[in-house]
């Protein structure tokens, strides 16, 4: 298959802004896998690069539409999310959930997520960030995104990565499965959005 003319725009979001975070290392590895896959034009978006206000406007983005008052500081983030055909959210687990920075980035947007596929790559202690992903699946479903089944989870990442690479030999296979599902859904949903406005 020739993917060069029909590449899907994949935005990989680094969800943690915590000091000493491991997220950029994970995101870099995932981005390399996505580049090698061939179906994607990859952009890594690091939330640490943005001022993410916690105070939201009175009218939610679904109701406000084009009148929604996005802060100027979020313009590059909004542009990246709007242009995406698919997403991968890279998240740690904080107290059995995901970071406030990621929630703020999600809540500032609505139509940018709708009718697009989302994959998850998590890392953490013994649970590998799975509690964070379970919460994110509920949130993204509410925003009319399509969450793919297969993702990656890295338990005890502080012991199981070396020189920017996971030691688990099966990680490559898991990444490929997630990317295959994202590519399939990206194509199906892009065609559907082009055929008719999403009724959400």
Secondary structure, DSSP 8 states (H G I E B T S, - for coil): ---STT-EEEEEEE----TT-SHHHHHHHHHHHHHHHSSEEEEEEEGGGS---S---SS-HHHHGGG----GGGHHHHHHHHH-SEEEEEEE-BTTB--HHHHHHHHT-STTTTT-EEEEEEEESTTTTHHHHHHHHHHHHHTT-EE-S--EEEETHHHHEETTEES-TTHHHHHHHHHHHHHHHHHHHHHHHHHS----
